[in-house]
């Protein structure tokens, strides 16, 4: 029971801090105010953030089901899941504070560490376990954190005056979109992970909406890569995946 309580409290802390940071202020700024200081192109429209609430609800449901099956698991399994869940929450909390105190090198380190922890967490499930009671909530979170890691990298480079190696910002944005697509399709091909791939489609459409006709190259690429992901979902749907 203490493990369940620890996971619940850590998730609640993440949610409360996100609400304060997003809708009120933390250290004098909201999360969006800091983000919008730079003209980032790899950034979705605000409505896309609705997915965060879906992720939170899915994680609460996962904890609830974990509690129901808790006694069927080995002690090692219980400890691994609890440790990874709480560690991911602590890294998320660290990122929020680092971001609002404008320690951007620290934010990048925290975000990459969070992504690594989530990938380890993801790999703790059987390959075919794509149910809401299994890996699906972690898939949602991992997909979202990958996207926000790319955003963090982009912001970090811009704030340090990166020249882009002679390439334009729109071209780098399309490169980031392509890298994200490759990441998503890896999990579609090897794990038949529809959930994670739909997160990428949702974000890509949001990027197209935000950029609109002003950055038509980016918008067209985002829509095209969304179509690629959706097509691959259907193409890989019949592929057999090992346990």
C-alpha positions in Angstrom: 0.0 0.0 0.0 2.9 2.4 0.8 4.2 2.0 -2.8 0.7 2.8 -4.3 0.5 5.9 -2.0 4.0 7.0 -3.0 3.2 6.8 -6.7 -0.1 8.6 -6.2 1.4 11.4 -4.2 4.2 11.8 -6.8 1.8 12.0 -9.7 -0.5 14.5 -7.8 2.6 16.7 -7.1 3.4 16.8 -10.8 -0.1 17.7 -11.7 -0.4 20.4 -9.0 2.9 22.0 -10.0 2.0 21.9 -13.7 -1.3 23.6 -13.0 0.4 26.3 -10.9 3.1 26.8 -13.5 0.8 26.8 -16.5 -2.2 28.8 -15.3 -0.8 31.0 -12.5 2.9 31.6 -12.2 6.1 30.1 -10.7 9.0 32.4 -10.0 7.0 35.2 -11.8 6.2 33.5 -15.1 4.0 30.8 -16.5 5.5 28.0 -18.5 4.0 29.4 -21.7 5.4 32.9 -21.1 8.9 31.5 -21.0 8.4 29.3 -24.0 7.0 32.1 -26.1 10.0 34.3 -25.6 11.6 32.7 -28.6 10.0 32.2 -32.0 10.0 28.4 -31.9 8.7 26.6 -34.9 8.7 23.1 -33.5 5.8 23.9 -31.2 2.2 22.8 -31.4 -0.9 25.0 -31.0 -2.1 25.5 -27.4 -5.1 23.1 -27.7 -2.7 20.2 -28.1 -1.9 20.4 -24.4 -5.3 18.8 -23.7 -3.4 15.5 -24.2 -1.7 16.2 -20.8 -5.0 15.7 -19.0 -5.6 12.5 -20.9 -2.1 11.3 -19.8 -2.8 12.2 -16.2 -6.2 10.3 -16.2 -4.5 7.3 -17.9 -1.8 7.3 -15.3 -4.2 7.5 -12.4 -6.1 4.6 -13.9 -2.9 2.6 -14.3 -2.1 3.2 -10.6 -5.6 2.0 -9.7 -5.2 -1.2 -11.7 -1.7 -1.7 -10.4 -3.1 -1.6 -6.9 -5.6 -4.3 -7.9 -2.9 -6.6 -9.2 -0.2 -5.6 -6.8 -0.2 -8.8 -4.8 0.0 -11.0 -7.9 3.5 -9.5 -8.8 6.9 -10.4 -7.5 8.5 -8.1 -5.0 11.2 -7.2 -7.6 8.5 -6.3 -10.1 6.7 -4.1 -7.6 9.8 -2.3 -6.6 11.0 -1.8 -10.2 7.7 -0.2 -11.3 7.4 1.9 -8.2 11.0 3.2 -8.5 10.7 4.0 -12.2 7.3 5.7 -11.7 8.4 7.8 -8.8 11.8 8.7 -10.4 10.0 9.9 -13.6 7.8 12.1 -11.4 10.7 13.5 -9.5 12.5 14.3 -12.8 9.4 16.0 -14.1 9.2 18.1 -10.9 12.8 19.0 -11.2 12.3 20.1 -14.8 9.4 22.4 -13.8 11.5 24.2 -11.2 14.6 24.4 -13.5 12.5 25.8 -16.3 10.9 28.5 -14.2 14.2 29.5 -12.7 15.6 29.6 -16.2 18.4 27.1 -15.7 18.1 25.8 -19.2 21.1 23.5 -19.2 19.6 21.8 -16.2 16.2 21.6 -17.9 17.7 19.8 -20.9 19.6 17.3 -18.6 16.4 16.7 -16.6 14.3 16.2 -19.7 16.8 13.7 -21.3 17.1 11.8 -18.0 13.3 11.7 -17.8 13.0 10.3 -21.3 15.7 7.6 -20.6 13.8 6.6 -17.4 10.5 6.3 -19.3 12.2 4.2 -22.0 13.5 1.8 -19.4 10.0 1.8 -17.8 8.5 1.1 -21.3 10.8 -1.8 -21.8 9.7 -3.4 -18.5 6.4 -4.4 -20.1 5.9 -7.4 -22.5 6.0 -6.4 -26.1 2.3 -7.1 -26.7 1.1 -5.3 -23.5 -0.6 -2.3 -25.2 -3.6 -2.2 -22.9 -4.8 0.7 -20.8 -4.1 -1.5 -17.8 -0.6 -2.2 -19.0 1.8 -0.2 -21.0 -0.6 2.2 -22.8 -0.4 5.1 -20.2 3.4 4.9 -20.2 3.3 4.9 -24.0 1.3 8.1 -24.0 3.7 9.7 -21.5 6.8 8.5 -23.4 5.6 9.9 -26.7 4.7 13.2 -25.2 8.0 13.5 -23.3 9.9 12.7 -26.5 8.2 15.6 -28.3 8.8 18.0 -25.4 12.5 16.8 -25.3 12.9 17.9 -28.9 11.2 21.2 -28.0 13.6 21.6 -25.1 16.6 20.9 -27.4 15.3 23.4 -29.9 14.8 26.1 -27.2 18.2 25.4 -25.7 20.0 25.8 -29.1 18.1 29.0 -29.9 18.8 30.7 -26.6 22.5 30.0 -27.0 22.5 31.5 -30.5 23.1 28.3 -32.5 23.7 29.1 -36.1 22.0 25.9 -37.4 25.1 24.8 -39.3 24.0 27.0 -42.2 20.5 25.4 -42.4 17.3 27.5 -41.9 15.0 27.2 -38.9 12.2 25.8 -41.0 14.5 23.1 -42.4 15.7 22.2 -38.9 12.0 22.0 -37.8 11.3 19.5 -40.6 14.4 17.5 -39.6 13.1 17.4 -36.0 9.7 16.2 -37.3 11.4 13.5 -39.3 13.4 12.3 -36.3 10.2 12.2 -34.3 8.5 10.2 -37.0 11.3 7.7 -37.1 11.1 7.3 -33.3 7.3 6.8 -33.5 7.5 4.2 -36.3 10.2 2.3 -34.5 7.7 1.6 -31.7 4.9 0.9 -34.2 7.0 -1.7 -36.1 8.5 -3.4 -33.1 5.7 -3.1 -30.5 2.6 -2.3 -32.6 2.2 0.7 -30.3 -0.8 2.6 -31.8 -1.1 4.8 -28.7 2.3 6.4 -28.9 2.0 6.9 -32.6 -1.4 8.7 -32.2 0.3 11.1 -29.8 2.7 12.1 -32.6 -0.1 12.5 -35.1 -1.9 14.8 -32.6 1.2 16.9 -32.0 2.1 17.1 -35.7 -1.3 18.4 -36.6 -1.0 20.9 -33.8 2.4 22.1 -35.2 0.7 22.5 -38.7 -2.1 24.5 -37.1 0.3 26.8 -35.2 2.5 27.5 -38.2 -0.3 27.7 -40.7 0.4 29.2 -44.1 3.1 31.5 -42.7 5.4 28.5 -42.5 3.9 26.4 -45.3 6.9 24.2 -45.6 6.6 23.1 -42.0 2.9 22.7 -42.0 3.0 20.6 -45.2 5.7 18.4 -43.8 3.8 18.0 -40.5 0.6 16.9 -42.3 2.6 14.6 -44.7 4.4 12.9 -41.8 1.1 12.5 -39.9 -0.3 10.7 -43.0 2.9 8.5 -43.1 2.4 7.5 -39.5 -1.3 6.8 -40.0 -0.5 4.7 -43.1 2.1 2.7 -41.2 -0.4 2.0 -38.4 -2.6 0.2 -40.9 0.4 -1.4 -42.7 1.9 -2.8 -39.5 -1.4 -3.7 -37.9 -1.2 -7.3 -39.1 2.4 -7.7 -38.3 3.1 -10.3 -35.7 5.1 -9.1 -32.6 7.0 -11.4 -30.4 6.3 -11.5 -26.7 
